[in-house]
Every structure is written in C-alpha cells, then in structure tokens.
Amino acid sequence: MNHKYLFLLVFSFAAGLAQAQNYPSKPVRLIVPFAAGGSTDVIARILAPKLSEVWGQQVLVDNRPGGNTVIGTDIVAKSPPDGHVLLVTPAPFTVVPSVLTKLPYDPAKDFEPITLINTTPMGLVVHPGVPAKNLKELIALAKARPGQMNFGSSGSGGVPHLSGELLNTMAGLKIIHVPYKGNAPALADLVGGHVDMAFNGLTSVMSFIKSGRLRVLGVTSLTRTAALPDVPTFDEQGLKGFQAVAWNGLTAPARTPKEAIVRIQEASARIIKSPELAEQLKRDGSDPVGSTTAEFTAHLRDEVVKWKKVLDRAGIKSF
C-alpha cells in the first residue's frame, strides 16, 4: 500500500475518532419532520433539554414538516455524518418507501439507527358532535352514511392514516381520508368540528379527552393502556387482531462514527428509562423503550414488512 495513502487513512480515522470522543462539540439539532404540536414534536421537546443537561451542549428541536415527512428526513440524510443533526424518526419512516416511488434518500442506506424512544397506541377520537359512544356505534353510523364521514391525519402514509384504512378494510366501511401537513393542523380541525374523527397518538390528545373536547372510542393496541384503563381496545370491541401502534426513534446520517452513535444511544436510553421521564411518558399514554441500536434496526425492518402488508390489503398504491 502507498505510504502516503496509508498515512492519510490513519490520519482520517484518528481525526474521526477524536471528533467522536469529543461529541458533541457544538449544538445538536433534532429534526422533527412534522409541524410543532404533534406527538413526535412532544417527544422531541421532552428529550431535548435532558440531552442538553447530559452533554453540556444546546439541543434544539427543528420542525421541518411537509412531503409526508420526506422534507425533514432528507435534511438529515444529507447532513454531515457527525451526529450533530439527528432525526426524531416517526413510524412513517417505514411506510413512506412503500407509498412514494421516488424518494431523495434511501431509508436502508442513508441512516444509522440509534434507539427506539417510545411506542404509543393510537386512540380513535371523535368530535363530540358525532353521535357514537363506542366503536360498534361508529361502525353502524359509518355504514349508514357511506362516503359521508371522514377522518383527518397528519399526512398520507402515516400510522394514523393507515389505522383509518385498516378500519375501513376490517369493518367494510368507506370513511374518507383527509390528509394534513402535520398532526397539529389535523387536530385543530378535529377539535373545531371540521372533520369527524382521527386516529391519534394518545400523547397529543390526552388533554382534549380529559376536557371533553374530544371523545375516545377505543385504543389500537392489543391490550388496554394504563393512561386510559377504562377505554377498550378495538380487539375487545369485535375487530379481532386490530393493532396499530405509533413510535418514535432516533437516527443519524449514514457513516456517523460508531463512537458517536454509542454516546447518543447510551445517553438517550438512560434518559428515557429514568423514573421521572418514564413516568411522564406513561402518564401521557406512551410506553418508554430506549432500545439498543441492534433492536431498533430489527424494529425498522419488521415495521417495513408489516405496513407493506397493510397497504396491500387496503389497496393503497404507491404514487
């Protein structure tokens, strides 16, 4: 091997290692591919100040909504691989590749999985003006009004959207999907009565449920959630096997030094599993995880397969 080339290789490796050991050496941006106010944004804003305390560097939440999460995700894919720009990765990350035929990034090659932060069951919430008190009544109402009822979501291809399509498929309904550019505007229109219902992560709708501004008809996990122990699952209410759980994780640009990935994973997992934060997440209807990078990598792979089957079953074509 050319000695000059060998020197440059060793120097480059040493520089990268030193940089990783000093991580973070400047403020860190957490890119949220949704508008402010949604469940992914809430998780990011809970995690950011805790990471700032641990690292002694400012951790900023940067909302980059649009394009079914593609805009924010692409920013991270094209950022320098030094760990200072991270993606707060929502479930659509594993769905969008099956919905959009042309992406400016490769989900399998352009990112380094770090950790699964949390999982959150969806709640089916309706505006109080909808005359249904449970899932059975809603199904009967939707069957009596085919094509007249609608559900809002944070955008096409997300778990809230696919949950609605799964309900249509399993119950034989025709509830119309109304996509928004983010969860916050969808939720605002639901509370305002401009759409009839929505599947939403419990983290962002708990206050509306408790205040009576929205009514929850069921949760989409296979077991009841501790945050709403009196609310039955869809499975309990007759749609056997219905399951749709949202989640958030952290990913970095591909080729981020392994040492930096380890530091981010260890700090994040420790914070997520701390009694204070774990209790806060559970209270808001979410389950803390804080997985290893290997576990999160397997989770991403499994989610791609799972939602591809749902898309095929619902007859949703890529575009």
N, C-alpha and C positions, 0 to 999 in steps of 0.2 A: 504493500500500500504506500502511496506517496506520502512522505513525511509531513509535507505541508498540509495535505488533506487531513491526515490523522490529527495534527495539531488543532486545525480548525474544528474538527469533530469533537475533540476532547474539550476545547475551549467553549464551544457551544453548549455541550452537555453541562459543564461546570457552571456556566452562566445561568442556564435554566434551573439547575438545582439550587443555586444561591437565591435566585428570584423566588422559587417556591418556598424555600426555608424562611424567607422574609415576608411571606404572604400573610395578610395583604399589605402592600406598600403604599396604597393610595385608596381613596373612597371606592366602595363597591356598589355597582348598580344591580338591583333586582328588577329585571324586565318582566312586567305583568302584561300579557297580550290581550287584556280586556280593559274596559273603562273602569275608573275608580268606583268603588262601592259594591262590587260583586264579591262572591265568596273567595275567589283566588286572590283578589286585592286585599281582602280582610286578613287572610293567612299571611300574605307578604308583610303587611303592616304590623302584625303581631311578632313576626320573626325578625324583621329588620333591626329594631332597637336592641334586641337581645344579642344579635350578632355584633352590633356596634360596641356593646359593653365588653364582649369577649375579646374582640380584635383590636379595640382602641382606634378603630377607623370608622368613619361615617359610612353607613349602609343606607342607600337611597332607594326608594321604590319609584320606578319609572313606568308609568302606564302607557302602553303603545297598542291601542285597540285597532281592530279592523281586519278585513280579509280572512274572517274565520280563524283568527289567531295567527295567521301567516305573517302579518307585518311585524309583530313583536318577536316572533320566533326567528324570523330571518335576520333581524338585527343581531341576535345572539349568535346565530350561525356564522355571521360574517365579522364578528368582533375578534380582537386579538385573543389568542388562547392563553391568557394569563390568569384567569379566574376572577378578574375584576368586573366582568359583565356576566351575570348568570340569568338563566331563565327560570321563573317560577312556572313550572310546567304543569298545565292542566290536562285533564283527560282527553280533550280534543286533539292533543298531540298525536295520539294513537289512532284517531278516527279520520282526521283530515286527509292522510295519504290515500285512504280508500274512497274519499269523496271528490277530491280535486286531482285531476290528472296531471296538472303541471304545477310543480312546486319549485321555488327558487333555491331550495335546500333539500338535502337527503336526510330524512329523520334517522335513518340507521347509521349513517356515516359521519354526519356533521356535528354530532353531540356526544358528550361524555355524561352518562347518568351518574348522579351523586347520591341522592337519597329520596325515598318516598316520605313526604312530610305527614300527610294525613289522608284519611278516607272519609267521605261524607255521604250518607244516604240522601237520595232525593226525597223531597216531600211534594206531593201533589197538592198545590194550594189553589183555591178559587176565590174570586171576588165574592163578597157577601151577597151580592145580588143574584148569584147563581143558586137556584133552588135545589141544591143537593147537599145532603148531610154526610154521605158516605159514598164509597166507590160504586156500590150497586145502584144507588140512585143516580149517580152521574152517568153511568153506562146507559141506564134506561132513558135518561134525558137526552143524551147524545144520539141514541138510536132513533128517538122521536124527532130529532132535528138534524138529520144527516147533512153535513156540509155547512151548517149554520153556526156551529160553535167553533171556537178557535183556542189555540194555546200559544203563548209567547215563549221565546227562548233567547238566550244570549247570542245565538247565531246558528247557522246550518252546520250540522256535523258534530255538535257538542253532545254531551250526555243528556242535558235537558231536552234537546231536540229528539235524540234517539229514544229517550224514555217515552215521549209522546207517540212516536211512530210505533214503538213496541206495544203501547196500549192500544193503538188503532188496530194493529195486526192481531193481537191476542184476544181482543174483545169484539172485533168485527165492526169498528167504528170508522167514521170519516170526520175527525176533528182536524181543522185546518191549521197548519203551522204558520206562525207569524215570526220571522227572524228579526232580531235587533242587533245593533252593533254594541254588544256588551250586555251584561246582566242588569246593570243599574237602570238603563232606559226601559228594559223589558219589565222590570219590577215596578217602576214608576207608572207605566201604563196599566199594569195589572191592578195596582192599588187604586188607580184612577178609574177603573172600570172600562178601559178601552179594549182589553182582551178578557176572556172569560177565566182562563186558568193558566197555570205554568207548573212545570216540574222545576224545582229549585233546590239548591243545596241548603240545608237547614241553617247553616251558619248565617246566611244573609237574610233569612225570613223569620227567624225566631221572634224578633221584636214585633213584627206585624201580626204574627199568630197570637202572641200574648196580648196584644192590644185589641184584637178582634177585627183588625182592618183586613185580614185575610183568614180564610178557613182552611184548615188542613184536612184532607180526606184519607190520607194514607201515606206510608213511607215505603220506599222501594228496596230496602234491604230485606233479607230473608228472616231477620229477627228484629224485634222492636228496638228502638233506640232509647237510651237512658234519658235523653233530653226530652222526649215525648213518650213516656211509657204507656200512656193510655191510647195512643194512636196505633191502630192495627196496620200490619203490612198488607201489601197487595195480595201476597200469597195467602194470608189468612182470610182475605175477603173474596176468594174464589179464583183469582188469576194465579194458579199454581206455577211456581218456578219463576215468577216475575222478579227480576233483580237488575238494578241499575244504580251503581254507586259511583259518585264523582270522587276525584282525588287530586292532590297537588304534589309535585315533587320539585327537585332542583336538578337542573342540568347545566353543563358548561360547554363552551365550544370544543369541538374535537381538537385533540393534541394539547389540551391543557395539561401541564405537568402532573404526573401522578401524585407527587408530594402535595401539591396544592389541592387536588381533589380529596386526598385523605384529610387534610386540615379542615376543609369545608364540611365534609361528611361528619367528622368527629364533633366539630363544634355544633353543627345543626342538630345532629341526633341527640347530643347531650341536652341541648335547649328544649327540643321537642319532648323529650322524656322526663324533663324536670317536673316535679309535682305541681308547681304553680302553673306552668303552661299546659300540661296535660289536663289539669282540672278545668282550665279556661276553655280548651278545645272541646272537651266533653260537655261542658255546660252549654256551649253554642251549637251542639248537635254534631260534633265531629269527633273522629277517633284518631288520636295521635299514633304515629308509626315510628319514624326515624330509622328507616331500614339501612342495611349495608348497600354498597354500590352493586354488588352481585345480585342481591334480592330485588333491587329496583330495576336492574337490567332485565331480569326474568319477568318482572311485573309488566314492563313495557311490551315485551314480546307477547305475553299472554293476552294483553288488552287488545293488541292489533288483531289477533286471531278472533277473539270474542266479538268485537264490534263489527268486523267484516261479515260475520255470520248474521248479525242483527240487520246490517244494511241489506244483505242479500235477501233475507227473509221479508223485510219490509218493502223490497222492490225499489230501493233508493239507488239510483245510478250515479256514477261519477260524472263530473262535468268539468 
